[in-house]
Structures are given as C-alpha cells and as structure tokens.
Amino acid sequence: MCEKAKVDNFIQPMAEGAGNAEEGYRNPIDVERAITEPFTQTLIGDARKVPLEPGAADMVITSPPYWMKRDYGVDGQIGQEATPNEFVQNLIECMESWRAILPRWGSVFVNLGDTYHNGSLVNTPGRLEIAAHDAGWTIRNRIVWIKEAGMPDPAKDRLKSRHEYIIHFTPRRRGYYYDQFAYAEKYGNGTGPSDVWQIGFRRNMSKHLAPYPVELVDRILTLACPEQVCTCCGKPRERVVRRTAKLDPSRPQAKRAMELAKEKGLTPEHIAAIQATGISDAGKAMQVQTGTGRNSASVKSLAAEAKAALGGYFREFTFAKRETVGWTDCGCAGSFRPGIVLDPFMGTGTTLTAARAIGRSAIGVDLSSSH
C-alpha cells in the first residue's frame, strides 16, 4: 500500500497533462517500469511556476539567462529586467517555486555569470546570494568554474572574464543529500575536494548564450543527486563508506609502510588502532573506542606498538583508502527509483543529457519549445 501510494503521487502531475512528455510516462499502465527506470521529461512552462507536485524532483541544476546578455524574444522571459535587483527578485521567485517541489534532502545549484553595465560589474551572483539568504536559503558553496576559453571580448581596458559561479543553495542547513566520496573517487582532488573547477567552455551557436559543459553537470549530479530513492518512504539511499588498511603501492612511502607492517607482524587491530588515534592521540574513530569518547587503554597500547614498529611511516595508514561497503536500507523492502534532477531553464538540454548518461532521471522546463 505504501509503495503504490507513493508511485501514484509521483506520477500525478504527468498523468494530468501538466506538460508535454517526450519520454517516459506515456503508458499509465506501465507505472512500475516508469518509476524505477530512468526517464527524461520536457515541459513547456515558466520557471517561476514549475508545474510539478512536491517530491517530483530530488534536486535542481540550472543556468538561468544572465541579466542583459541576450533577448530570446519570448514573452515572460527572465534576463531583460530594467535593473539587476528586479532580475534577482525574479530568480528568487523561481527558487520559491522550486523549494515547494524539493524534498527535505533537495539542493539547488545555479550557474550564473556576471554582467558589465555602464562599465561596471553589477555582481548579479552576489546579489542573488544575499537575496536568497534573506529569503531563508542556506548558501553552502560558491563554486568557481574556470573556463579554458570563452566568448570573444573586444574590451581593451580590462581583463577577459574566464570564470563563472555555481552557487549551491539548500532550503535548510543540514539533511540534504551529498556524496562527496563519490565525487572524490570520480574527479580526484583528495578526500576534501575544492570549490574550484577547471572545465573547458563548450562553444555553442544556438540561441542560448550559456551552454555549460556536460562535465559541470555531471560533477553536480555526482555530488547531490541520489543514485537510488525508495518508492515507498521516499528516502534516498546513503553510501556506507569504511576505511581500509589499503595503501597506494605506487607511492614509495606507502609501499614501505606496507612492507614494515608485514615484517613486524602487525595485525588489522594494530592498523585500526593507528587510524583511531590518528597522527595525534586525540582519536575520532568511535567504533574502536570506549563509550567515554576517548580511546580505550587497549587501543592506545596497540597504536603505540604499531607506531614503534613503523616509525614515521605510521602516518601512511592514517590516510588509507576508503571503500564503499554498501548502502543504507530504509527497511521498506520495496523498489527503488533513480534520482531525479529538474532543470527549470532547460535551454539546450545539457542537464538532461548528463543525467541520462549516468542513469538519473531528468525533467526540463522551458518557456519555448524551440531549444
């Protein structure tokens, strides 16, 4: 009953003809297949009033028209407002519409470049951040997208702009879906990836001025779009990650650390103790500690033995590889659907293309059918 109710609620906006479906949801009889397999959906509509029910998408990735950059010749378009503040207020209206659709784990990522007006940058990204903060949004990141090239710029009295921002907004401070481990595995940059992304600019001669690259969307999807969501309770499955004793043998220090551990007969318990105490004896690995929050005497003893055996090489094991060992289980024993991304300014459809490539579902909205 729970699963059936969830499925019916999810497909309701599509079944009532809220938009023009290109793929998926064509056959109302095949509901289970439609909900559990990736789909792509396109709708004609206004980003300020997206015609979807609550829970119809897990996150938003979009690049709205930049202020005063190009007139698309469409009634009701955003980007041709008289002032940058009016432009930002229209974007806030959009975000409030999206907030009503997103579940509690949802995020909004907005790619937005700045505009020169009367010789000065008007700081539309910063204005949007301030307005969103005042509207109750949390700004979790301002990612800098560095482009290897860009549109021609004839200006001789300033440097060429070769960066834009991707701003990560969440309706609340905590509880949003985020898989930094998957991102680090796919794109490197260490266990704590940075907010600077260098990605090539994709030249496009269509009517849409800001075609961001597929890689940019893929990075965001990897970070914040669930791989699987329960069709019964609606919870996304979270990755379960554990630290291993595996090191990278291509690094001479790591290779030597492994050799010493084998020579000295160190046990998995020794390695776990090192990882529990870390470089210092402060320790944060609660699974091998006592309930007091401090390392037990036995853990400290094992760590001391291991450090004596390894010398300075013990540090290598504090940065051992982590691996995915499973996914959380909500206990519903039902089916799972792919995560769904919404792009309310669909444009050339890059978000939908990127989602399809990694098995996520996608819904695109645009004022015009010519995209």
N, C-alpha and C positions, 0 to 999 in steps of 0.2 A: 504493500500500500504506500509506504513512504517513498519508494523509488518511483512508482507510477505517478504519484502526485508531483514529484519534483520534475519529471520529464514533461508532464502536461503544462506546468507553469512555465517551463523554459521555452517551449515552442509556441506559446500563446501569441506573442507579437508577430511571429512569422505566419502562423495559420490565419490570423485575422487580416492579413494583407497590409501590414504596416509599411512594406517596401516592395521593391522589385527583386525577387530572388533569382540569382543566376545559377547557383549550385546549392544543393542540399535543401531539405525541407520541401521538396517538390511533391513527394508522395506521403501524405499524412498517415498512411497505413504502416509505413516502414519507420516508425518512430524510434525504435531501439537502435537501429542501424544509424539513423541520422544523429542521434545524440552521442553515440560512442565513437563515431569515426570523424576525422577532421572534415570540416566543411568551409566553404567560402561563400559569403553572402554580401551582396551590394544593395544599398538602399539609396533612394533619392530623397534628400531631406536636409534640414537646417541643423548645423552642429549645435545650435543653441537649444534645440528641441528634438533631440535624437529619439526616434520612435521605437524605443525598446523598453521592456519591463525591467524592474530591478532584478539583478542577478543574471542578465542576459550576456554579460561580458565580464571577464576577470580583471582586465586592465585596459588602459588606453595608451596608444602610441600615436602621435600625430605631429604634423608640421603645418600650422595654420599659415595663411597668407601673411607675409610680412607687411608692416604698415607702409603704405605709399610706394610700394615696389612695382606693382602691376595691377592694372584694371582688367579683370577677367570678363567684364561685360555681362555679369549675371546679377539679376535683381536680388537684393538682400545680401550681397557679398560682404565679407569682412575684409578689412585692409585698406579701405578708401575713406575712413572716417576723417573728420575735419581736424582732429587733434589726436596725439598719441594716447592721451588719457581715455578718450572715447573708444579707441581701438582696444585698449586694455580692458575696459569695462565690458565690452562685447565678449572678450575672451573669458572673463570671469563668469559671465552669464552662461557661456558654453560649459565651463567647468562645473557649474552648479547642476547643469543637466546631466553631466557625466557622473557626478557624485551620487545622484539618485539611482543610477544604474549599477554602480560598482558594489560588490560585496565588501565585507569588512577587511578582506585581505587585498583589496584592489589598490592599484597605483596609477598615476597619470604621468607620462613622460612627454614633454612638449619641446620640440626642436624649434628654436626661434632665433633668428638673426636680427641684428640692429639695423637702423636706418639713419642715414645722414639727411638732415633737413635744415635748410638755411645755413649750411656749412658746419653744422654741429651734429654729433651723435645724439639721438634723443633717449637712448637707454630703454628701449621697449622691454628687453628681458628683465632688467632690474625693476622697472615699473610693474611688470606682471608679478614678479616675486613679492613685492611689497603689497600689492592689492590682494594677492592670493593669501598671504599671511593674515592680512586684516579680515579676510573672509573666512578664516578658520582653517586654512590648509596648513600642513607642515611641509616645509621645503627641505627635503632630505639631501639633495645634491644639486650642484650646478656643474654639470659635466662639460668640459671644453672639448669640442670637436675641432681638431686641427686638420685642415684640408691641405693636401699636397699642391693643389692648384685651385683656381677659382674663376669666376666670371671676369672678363676683361674690365679694367677700371682705368679710365683716362686721367684721373686726378694726378697732378704733379706736385701738390703741396702737402701730401700726407702719404703714409704707408698704406699698402694694399691690405685689405681685410682678408685674412685667411683662417678665420676661426668663427665658429658659432657655438651656441649653448644648447644643451639638452638638460632641461630642468626636471627634476624628479619631485613630484608632489604626491603627498599621501593625505587622505582625509583625517588620519589620526597618527599619533606619534609611534605607536607600536602595533604589531599584529599583522602588518602587511607581508605578503609573500615575497621572499627574497632568497635567491640561491647563489650566493657569492662563490661557493665551492665549484658549482658547475661553470660559472664564468671564468674562474681562475684556471680550471682544467682546460677550457677551450681556448682562452685568449692569453694565458700566462700572466705575467706581471706580478708573480708572487701570490702568497696567501691573502694579502691585502691589496687588491688591485687599485690603481689610482683613478682619479677623475679626469684624466687627460687621455683622449683617444685620438690617435692619428690615423685617419681613414681617407682614402682618395676621394676626390669630388667626382660625382658622376654627371658629366655634361649631358644635357637634355634639351632638345629644341622644341618641346611641346609647349602648350600654353601655360603649363605650371612651372613657375620660376625656381622652385626649391625642391628638386628631386633628390632626397637624401639617399645614400647608398644602402644596398641590402645588408651589408655588414653592420652598419649602425643599428638597424632594426634588430638584426639577429643578436647583437650584444644585449640589447634591452630585453628582448624576449627570453634570453638565457637567464638573465638576472631576475626577472619579475613575472614571467608568465608560467603558471603551474604546468607541469607535464601531464598530471592526472588530477581530476576532481571527481569526488564521489557524486553520483547522480541521485543518491538518496539524501544524505545530510548536507551536501554541498561543500564539504571541507576539502581543500587541496591536500594532496599527499606531500609530506615533507621528507626531504632526503635525510637519511641517517648516516652520519659520517663518523668514522673512528680512526684514531691514529694507529699506524702500524709501526713495526720495527724496521721497515724497508727504507733503505737509503739509495741514493743515486750513485751507482758504481762508476759513472763517468767522472765524478769529482774525486780527485786524489785523496782529499781529507776524508770523504765518506767511505771510500774504499778501504783506507787504512783503519778507520773506526770499526768497520765490519770484521776485518782481519783480526784486530785486537780482541774484539768481543768473542770471536770463535776461539782464539788461542787461550784466553783466560777462562773459558768455560762459563761465560755469563748467560744467565737464564732469561726467559721472557719477563720474569718478575723483576730482574735487575733493570731491564730496559724500561719497564713500566714505572719503576721507582724513579729512574732518571727523569722521565717525562712528567712524573707527578711533581717532583720538586723543581724541575726547570733548571735554569742556569744558577739561580739562587736557591735557597731552601724555602722560599715563600710558598710555592706549590698551589696549583689550581685544579689538579685532576682529581675531582672528588670521588670518582669511582674506586680509587685505591687509597682513599683516606678514611679516617675515622669520622664519626658523626660530629665531632667538635669543630670541623672545618680546618684542622691542622693535620699535617702528615703524622701518621702513627709512628711509633718508635721503630717498628719493623721496616716500614717504608724508608725511613731515614737511614737505617742501617744498611739496607740493600743499595740505596743510592750512593752511600759513602763507599761501599765496596766497589761498585761499578765505576765510580769516578776515580778511585785509586788505580783500578786496572786500566782504565782508558786514558788517564791523564787528560790533557786538554781536548782530546778527541771526543770526550763525552758530550760535548756541545752538539755534535752532529746528530745524536739521537733525539735531542730536544726539538729538532726540525725535521723529523722523519715524515715520510709521505702519509697522507690521509687517503682513505678509500671509502667509496660508497658501499655500505654493507646491507642496505635495504631501504625501505620506505615506510613511513608511518601508516598505520592501519586504523581507520576510524571504527572498525568493527561492524559495519553495516552489511558486509558480505554481499554487496551489490556490484553493479558495474561502474566503470569509470569513463569519463569523457575527457578529451583533450582540453587544455586551457584555451580560452577564447580571448583574442585581442580585438579591440574596437579602434578604428581609425575614423574619427568624425570629419576629417578633411582628407578624404581618400586620395585625391589627385590622381597621379599616375599608377597608384595601386602597389607601391613598393612594400608597404606594411603587409598587405595580403600575400604578396609573392614570398616574402621572407617567412611568414607564418606557415604557409603551405610547405615550404622546403624542409621544415623541421617537425612537421606533423601536428602543428597547432591549428586551431580554427580561427577564422578571422571574419569580421564584419566591417565593411567600408561604407561610409556615408559621404555623399557629395551633393551640392546644390544642383549640379548639372550632370546630365548623362553623358556628355562628351568629355571623356577622360581617357 
